[in-house]
């Protein structure tokens, strides 16, 4: 896995919590969901999508908290919301 929050599956990126950056995860597609495991631990589940970026809000916010620890929770919430809106715009 690259040093980002995203793992790649069929050309789309799916987020994982920051503590799984640089960890080898296993991707298991079942029906319309992508199950992401680290060893035997289920890390997260995403709906499969053709979008380039598929971030879960909590994954993105947790990563911002680590990178920008000097900011308060309200600032991080606002930054995450604005950035994720930009990613949503890029999907179209």
C-alpha positions in Angstrom: 0.0 0.0 0.0 1.3 3.5 -0.8 2.0 6.1 1.8 -1.5 7.6 1.4 -4.8 6.8 2.9 -5.9 5.1 -0.4 -5.6 1.6 -1.6 -6.2 1.0 -5.2 -8.9 -1.4 -6.6 -9.8 -1.5 -10.3 -8.6 2.0 -10.9 -10.3 3.6 -7.9 -8.8 4.6 -4.5 -10.5 3.6 -1.3 -9.5 5.1 2.1 -8.2 3.3 5.2 -7.6 4.7 8.7 -4.2 6.4 9.0 -2.7 3.7 11.2 -2.9 1.4 8.2 -0.7 3.6 5.9 2.2 1.5 4.6 0.6 -1.7 5.9 -0.2 -4.6 3.6 -3.9 -5.0 3.5 -6.1 -7.5 1.7 -9.0 -6.4 -0.5 -12.0 -8.7 -0.8 -14.9 -7.6 -3.1 -18.2 -9.2 -2.2 -21.4 -8.2 -4.0 -21.1 -4.4 -4.3 -18.8 -3.9 -1.3 -15.0 -3.8 -0.9 -13.9 -5.3 2.4 -10.4 -4.2 3.5 -8.6 -6.4 6.0 -5.3 -6.1 7.9 -4.3 -9.6 8.8 -7.6 -11.0 10.2 -8.9 -7.5 11.3 -11.7 -5.9 9.2 -10.4 -2.4 8.7 -13.2 -0.8 6.7 -15.9 -1.5 4.1 -16.6 0.7 1.1 -19.3 0.5 -1.5 -17.6 -0.2 -4.9 -17.5 2.8 -7.1 -16.1 4.1 -10.3 -15.1 7.3 -8.6 -11.4 8.0 -8.6 -11.3 8.8 -4.8 -13.5 7.2 -2.2 -12.7 8.7 1.2 -14.5 8.0 4.4 -14.9 11.3 6.3 -13.4 9.9 9.5 -10.3 8.5 7.8 -9.6 11.9 6.2 -10.2 13.8 9.4 -8.0 11.5 11.4 -5.2 11.9 8.9 -5.5 15.7 9.0 -5.3 15.7 12.8 -2.0 13.8 12.6 -0.6 16.1 9.9 -1.9 19.4 11.3 -1.8 18.8 15.1 -1.6 22.5 15.8 -5.2 23.1 14.5 -8.3 22.6 16.7 -11.0 20.1 16.0 -13.3 22.7 14.5 -10.6 23.8 12.0 -9.8 20.3 11.0 -13.5 19.5 10.6 -13.9 22.5 8.3 -10.7 21.7 6.3 -11.8 18.0 5.9 -15.2 19.0 4.7 -13.9 21.5 2.2 -11.3 19.1 0.8 -13.7 16.2 0.6 -16.2 18.5 -1.3 -13.4 19.2 -3.8 -12.8 15.5 -4.3 -16.5 15.1 -4.9 -16.3 17.8 -7.5 -13.4 15.9 -9.2 -15.6 12.8 -9.5 -17.8 14.4 -12.1 
